[in-house]
Each structure stands twice: as structure tokens, then as C-alpha cells.
Amino acid sequence: MMAWAKTEVFAFVIYYRQGVSSTEKQKVKVWTQQLIDASLSEEGSYYLPYQIYATPTQFAKAYPNSSAFFKLKKKYDPSYKFRNKLFDAYYKN
């Protein structure tokens, strides 16, 4: 339901060195969102990263089945016991 690749595809993997200051994190957030927009404009997607920088709109466009996935989440975990940063950012229980 949440596959980033729906067909046979190729991927670009970017390794980067990031500082831990708020300024450095903001810089990475900006170019990450720009790269996600570029991918989405070509009907692509992105791999769900460890850092949650995609906007809710970007996330919904890249993962159109997320609503159905979150409905199952609510059904099987109504108390929201199992969670992570992805759920905190995009799951509206």
C-alpha cells in the first residue's frame, strides 16, 4: 500500500553530510522538498526518509494509498500505540 515504486524503476540515492544546527536542517529541508517536487512532476515518488521533510501535500501525492493505509492503522491500532515520526507528521487519527 505504501510502496514508493509501483513499477520497475530506477532511483537516485544522494549521500550528504548535514550539520545538526537548525540552519543546516532547514537548508536540507528546502532542497529535499525541491527534489520531491521534481520527482512528483515526472510522476515519480520518493523513498520515505528518516527525516520527515515532505509537506503533507507532497506525501499524499507520492503515496495516494496512504488514506487506506491509515484507515487500517486506525482499525488495528485504535489507541495509536505503535507510532513513529511518519505517523506523527502525516497520520491524522
C-alpha positions as CSV (number, residue, x, y, z in Angstrom):
1,M,0.0,0.0,0.0
2,M,2.9,2.4,0.7
3,A,5.4,1.2,-2.0
4,W,7.5,4.0,-3.3
5,A,8.0,2.1,-6.6
6,K,4.8,1.0,-8.3
7,T,6.6,-0.4,-11.4
8,E,10.1,-1.3,-12.4
9,V,12.1,2.0,-11.9
10,F,15.5,3.4,-11.1
11,A,16.4,5.6,-8.2
12,F,18.9,8.3,-7.4
13,V,20.5,8.0,-4.0
14,I,22.0,11.1,-2.5
15,Y,24.5,10.9,0.3
16,Y,25.2,14.1,2.0
17,R,26.8,15.5,5.1
18,Q,24.5,17.6,7.2
19,G,25.1,19.6,10.3
20,V,22.9,19.4,13.3
21,S,22.1,23.1,13.7
22,S,18.6,24.4,12.9
23,T,20.0,26.4,10.0
24,E,21.6,23.3,8.5
25,K,18.5,21.2,8.9
26,Q,16.4,23.9,7.3
27,K,18.8,24.0,4.3
28,V,18.4,20.3,3.8
29,K,14.6,20.5,4.2
30,V,14.4,23.1,1.4
31,W,16.4,21.2,-1.2
32,T,14.7,17.9,-0.2
33,Q,11.3,19.4,-0.8
34,Q,12.5,20.8,-4.2
35,L,13.8,17.3,-5.2
36,I,10.5,15.7,-4.1
37,D,8.6,18.3,-6.3
38,A,10.9,17.5,-9.2
39,S,10.2,13.8,-8.8
40,L,6.4,14.3,-8.5
41,S,6.4,16.5,-11.6
42,E,7.6,13.5,-13.5
43,E,5.0,11.2,-11.9
44,G,7.7,9.8,-9.6
45,S,7.8,9.3,-5.9
46,Y,10.3,9.3,-3.2
47,Y,11.5,6.9,-0.6
48,L,10.2,7.7,2.9
49,P,13.3,9.1,4.6
50,Y,14.4,9.1,8.1
51,Q,13.9,12.8,8.3
52,I,10.3,13.9,7.5
53,Y,10.7,16.8,5.2
54,A,7.9,16.3,2.6
55,T,4.9,18.5,3.0
56,P,1.6,16.8,3.7
57,T,0.6,17.6,0.1
58,Q,3.8,16.0,-1.3
59,F,3.3,13.0,0.9
60,A,-0.3,12.5,-0.3
61,K,0.6,12.8,-4.0
62,A,3.5,10.4,-3.7
63,Y,1.6,7.9,-1.6
64,P,-2.0,8.0,-2.8
65,N,-2.9,4.9,-0.9
66,S,-1.9,6.5,2.4
67,S,-5.6,7.2,3.3
68,A,-6.5,3.5,3.1
69,F,-3.3,2.6,4.9
70,F,-4.2,4.9,7.8
71,K,-7.7,3.6,7.9
72,L,-6.2,0.1,8.5
73,K,-3.9,1.7,11.1
74,K,-6.9,3.1,13.0
75,K,-8.7,-0.3,12.8
76,Y,-5.8,-2.4,14.1
77,D,-4.2,0.2,16.4
78,P,-7.0,2.4,17.7
79,S,-5.0,3.5,20.7
80,Y,-2.2,4.7,18.4
81,K,0.3,2.6,20.4
82,F,2.7,1.9,17.5
83,R,4.0,5.1,16.0
84,N,6.9,6.9,14.6
85,K,7.8,10.3,13.1
86,L,6.0,9.4,9.8
87,F,2.7,8.8,11.7
88,D,3.3,11.9,13.8
89,A,3.7,14.0,10.6
90,Y,1.0,12.6,8.3
91,Y,-1.4,10.4,10.3
92,K,-4.5,12.3,11.5
93,N,-6.2,9.9,13.8
